[in-house]
Amino acid sequence: ARERPRYPVELELDAEAAAALRRERPAADAERLDAAPLTAAGTKRVTLDFEREAIAITLLARLAPGARVLAPERLRAELLRLGGRLCAAYGGRRRKLGSKQAAAASASPTKL
């Protein structure tokens, strides 16, 4: 049997992000989360294996700010670039809209 690819990611997680990872990741990750001790700040530091960087980005971007990537640096940098692109795409447009337009835009889904 072929071993699945491994992309280890060192994380610092608050309770909400850790709970979300328990629901969405394999049982082995839940065991790692349970075994990780709490820091003085009440977070957990743990290393989880993802299959690819793209999978890590997709999941971890949704969990911010409760999930912070400590390593690898390349993943941290990619999440930062993604955040900047999202702010440019969505933050800039909303600032230019009037308050009624911004409220309407946030209440209805964008059609492509």
Backbone as a ProteinNet text record, in pm:
[ID]
protein_1_A
[PRIMARY]
ARERPRYPVELELDAEAAAALRRERPAADAERLDAAPLTAAGTKRVTLDFEREAIAITLLARLAPGARVLAPERLRAELLRLGGRLCAAYGGRRRKLGSKQAAAASASPTKL
[TERTIARY]
84.6	0	89	46.5	123	92.5	196.4	178.6	131.7	38.1	-12.6	95	99.1	197	178.4	288	282.3	333	256.3	293.9	272.2	376.1	359.2	344.9	248.8	221.9	215.5	299.1	296.8	197.9	103.3	-7.3	-17.8	-73.4	-119.3	-269.3	-347.7	-492.8	-566.2	-670.4	-759.3	-859.8	-944.4	-1037.3	-1132.5	-1180.8	-1276.4	-1211	-1089.4	-1018.7	-984.4	-943.9	-912.6	-1037.2	-1151.7	-1277.1	-1313.9	-1294.1	-1323.9	-1232.5	-1105.7	-1013.3	-1050.5	-1095.7	-1139.9	-1254.3	-1343.3	-1458.5	-1417.4	-1318.9	-1288.9	-1168.7	-1086.7	-964.5	-975.7	-884.7	-888.2	-871.4	-909.6	-904.5	-764.1	-661	-523.3	-493.3	-549.5	-528.5	-601.6	-719.9	-793	-712.1	-647.2	-562.8	-445.7	-384.3	-274.2	-323.2	-440.8	-496.7	-524.3	-580.8	-609.9	-482.7	-375.1	-249.6	-170.3	-199.2	-122.5	-157.1	-54.2	-80.8	-125	-195.8	-235.8	-116.9	-104	-1.9	-55.2	29	-14.3	-126.3	-130.1	-233.8	-363.7	-365	-485.1	-500.1	-394	-396	-323.3	-335.7	-262.5	-164.2	-45.9	53.2	66.9	47.2	46.2	92.4	150.6	187.8	94.8	28.1	-61.8	-8.6	-32.5	9.8	-107.3	-86.4	-182	-124	-206.2	-155.3	-78.9	-126.8	-63.4	-80.3	2.9	-6.8	-144.2	-197.7	-327.7	-439.6	-433.4	-534.4	-521.3	-398.9	-375.3	-426.8	-400.4	-445.4	-597.1	-662.8	-808.9	-872.1	-822.5	-880.2	-838.7	-711.5	-661.7	-704.4	-724.1	-770.8	-908	-991.6	-1125.8	-1122.3	-1016.3	-1009.7	-940.1	-885.1	-819.1	-922.5	-889.3	-758.5	-734.5	-826.9	-812.4	-705	-664.8	-556.7	-444	-329.1	-211.7	-106.8	-54.4	52.6	184.7	257.7	390.3	498.8	474.8	569.6	493	529.1	644.8	620.3	728.1	721.6	654.6	678.7	617.3	465.1	407.2	262.2	213.5	287	251.8	247.9	349.7	358.6	243.1	207.4	97.6	-35.7	-58.6	-182	-186.1	-72.6	-65.9	-98.7	-42.2	-73.3	-222.5	-278.5	-420.2	-504.5	-470.5	-543.6	-538.6	-422.9	-410.2	-495.6	-496.8	-579.1	-728	-769.1	-909.7	-947.9	-861.1	-888.7	-897.3	-808	-811.5	-939.6	-983.1	-1102	-1230.8	-1237.1	-1362.4	-1358.3	-1248	-1238.1	-1242.1	-1169.9	-1163.8	-1297.7	-1371.4	-1501.6	-1601.1	-1602.6	-1699.4	-1672.6	-1546.1	-1515.3	-1570.7	-1580.4	-1627.1	-1779.6	-1848.8	-1994.3	-2050.5	-2167.9	-2238.7	-2289.9	-2334.4	-2375.6	-2494.2	-2591.2	-2705.6	-2659.7	-2569.3	-2518.4	-2435.5	-2353.9	-2270.3	-2358.6	-2466	-2557	-2625.6	-2666.7	-2732.7	-2634.8	-2509.8	-2408.8	-2378.8	-2374.2	-2342.8	-2461.2	-2582.7	-2702.3	-2734.6	-2686.4	-2718.6	-2591.1	-2600	-2482.4	-2447.8	-2320.7	-2274.1	-2300.9	-2354.4	-2378.3	-2259.6	-2213.9	-2100.9	-2147.9
-118.3	0	124.5	221.7	344.8	437.1	492.8	584.3	720	781.8	911.7	1018	1119.6	1227.2	1297.8	1351.1	1420.4	1562.1	1655.5	1796.4	1841.7	1829.2	1863.1	2013.5	2049.6	2189.3	2203.9	2293.3	2322	2435.2	2411.2	2504	2546	2664.2	2708.4	2729.6	2662.6	2659	2702.7	2784.4	2810	2694.8	2694.4	2582	2564	2672.4	2663.9	2602.7	2646	2591.3	2444	2409	2269.1	2181.1	2230.6	2155.2	2138.1	2241.8	2232.4	2130.2	2128.7	2031.5	1889.6	1870.3	1736.9	1686.3	1776.7	1737.7	1710.3	1780.5	1775.7	1691.4	1653.8	1581.1	1435.7	1349.7	1208	1188	1070.9	1036.8	1051.7	1021.2	1034.9	1179.1	1275.8	1415.6	1450.5	1394.9	1418.8	1366.7	1251.1	1196.7	1290.2	1346.4	1442.1	1567.7	1614.1	1732.2	1705.5	1589.1	1554.1	1543.5	1493.8	1474.2	1603.3	1705.6	1830.6	1904.9	1945.2	2018.8	2162.6	2220.3	2360.3	2450.4	2559.9	2659.8	2750.4	2838.6	2934.6	3024.2	3045.5	3129.1	3052.8	2921.9	2841.8	2786.7	2793	2737.9	2603.9	2534.6	2409.2	2427.2	2371.1	2367.2	2222.6	2200.1	2063.9	2064	1954.6	1937.2	1833.9	1874.1	1785.3	1766.8	1650.1	1620.4	1638.4	1721.6	1738.5	1667.1	1636.5	1569.5	1665.8	1789.8	1889.8	2028.2	2119.9	2258.2	2317.1	2289.3	2345.1	2301.9	2180	2132.1	2207.7	2227.8	2303.2	2446.2	2509.9	2648.1	2655.5	2566.5	2568	2555.6	2464.7	2443.3	2552.6	2585.9	2677.3	2821.6	2862.3	2999	3021.4	2919	2930.5	2938.4	2887.8	2880.9	3000.3	3089.7	3208.5	3298.1	3365.7	3375.1	3270.2	3175.9	3075.4	2972.3	2959.7	2867.8	2951.4	2946.3	3017.8	2916.9	2933.9	2847.1	2898.8	2810.9	2844.8	2803.2	2694.7	2644.7	2550.3	2540.5	2600.1	2746.4	2820.3	2961.9	2985	2895.9	2910	2911.4	2828	2824.1	2952.7	3000.5	3128.6	3240.5	3243.7	3347.7	3337.2	3215.7	3197.6	3240.1	3208.6	3252.2	3404.8	3467.9	3614	3673.5	3615.8	3663.5	3646	3531.8	3506.9	3610.4	3637.5	3738.1	3874.8	3911.6	4039.6	4046	3936.5	3932.4	3940.5	3872.1	3877.2	4017.4	4081.5	4218.9	4313.4	4295.1	4380.3	4357.9	4234.1	4202.9	4245.9	4229.2	4253.9	4378.2	4404.7	4519.6	4650.7	4661.8	4784.8	4823.6	4727.5	4753	4805.6	4747.6	4788.2	4930.7	4969.2	5105.1	5208.9	5174.6	5269.3	5276.8	5178.2	5176.5	5261.6	5319.8	5387.5	5286	5329.3	5235.9	5149.3	5204.6	5124.6	5021.2	5060.7	4968.7	4857.8	4893.5	4793.4	4692.9	4740.8	4650.4	4556.4	4609.2	4525	4424.2	4465.1	4373.9	4261	4290.5	4185.9	4093.5	4141.4	4059.1	3964.9	3997.1	3911.4	3850.9	3724.4	3662	3726.9	3728.9	3784.9	3686	3733.9	3648.9	3662	3547.6	3547.1	3527.5
0	0	0	-77.6	-90.2	27.5	88.1	200.6	148.5	219.6	175.3	196.1	109.5	125.4	259.1	311.8	440.5	425.1	479.3	482.1	626.4	712.2	853.5	875.1	959.7	990.4	1142.3	1195.3	1339	1362.9	1454.4	1477.4	1622.5	1642.9	1774.3	1759.2	1843	1826.4	1951.7	1932.8	2045.8	2052.6	2154.8	2175.6	2058.5	2001	1889.9	1765.7	1733.8	1617	1639.3	1760.9	1791	1774.9	1820.7	1806.5	1658.3	1579	1435.6	1368.3	1405.2	1347	1388.1	1510.6	1554.6	1466.5	1428.4	1344.8	1200.4	1150.5	1007.1	968	1062.8	1031.5	1076.9	1030.9	1069.7	1220.7	1267	1409.8	1467.4	1389.9	1439.7	1478.8	1406	1441.4	1570.7	1590.3	1715.3	1834.1	1816.1	1922.5	1951.8	1847.9	1868.1	1939.8	1901.3	1966.8	2114.1	2142.8	2282.5	2365.5	2304.7	2377.8	2396.1	2315.6	2324.6	2453.3	2528.2	2652.2	2623.6	2716.6	2705.3	2738.6	2664.4	2695.6	2806.3	2856.7	2959.1	2906.5	2775.6	2714	2689.5	2719.3	2699.9	2559.5	2481.2	2346	2344.7	2232.4	2214.3	2099.6	2117.2	2009.4	1967	1837.5	1786.5	1641.4	1598.1	1458.4	1396.7	1288.5	1216.2	1074.5	1018	881.5	786	685.4	576.7	455.3	357.4	238	148.2	140.6	54.7	116.2	72.3	117.5	86.5	-31.8	-71.5	23.2	72.1	167.5	299.5	344.4	467.9	454.3	341.8	319.9	325	255.4	248.2	386.7	466.5	599	697.4	702	804.2	781.6	657.9	631.3	694.7	691.8	751.1	902.9	963.9	1109.8	1173.7	1092.2	1146.4	1212.9	1318.1	1382.8	1490.4	1505.7	1610.6	1583.3	1457.7	1420.2	1360.1	1422.4	1370.9	1329.9	1210	1161.2	1217.2	1284.8	1336.6	1237.4	1165.7	1065	973.4	849.1	782.6	744	732.3	698.8	563.1	469	335.6	345.7	430.9	449.1	514.1	614.5	678.7	575.2	489.7	387.4	287.6	249.4	153.2	214.3	341.4	408	418.3	443.3	448.3	311.7	204.9	69.3	38.5	76.4	54.2	128	253.3	330.3	264.6	212.1	142.7	17.6	-58.6	-180	-145.5	-39.2	2	48.9	124.8	168.8	50.2	-47.4	-166.6	-245.9	-256.1	-334.3	-266.1	-135.3	-64.6	23.3	86.8	175.7	100.4	-10.4	-87.8	-146.1	-196	-258.3	-155.9	-39.3	63.8	111.6	117.4	162.9	65.9	-62.1	-162.7	-168.8	-112.9	-116.1	-4	-27.9	79.4	179.8	296.2	400.5	357.5	284	237.5	135.3	44.5	-56.1	9	107.8	175.7	248.5	313.2	383.7	285.7	170.5	70	13.1	-9.2	-64.8	31.6	160.8	257.4	282	254.3	278.2	163.2	43.3	-70.2	-129.8	-174.7	-234.1	-367.2	-398.3	-525	-636.9	-745.9	-862.6	-955.5	-1005.5	-1098.1	-1239.3
[MASK]
++++++++++++++++++++++++++++++++++++++++++++++++++++++++++++++++++++++++++++++++++++++++++++++++++++++++++++++++

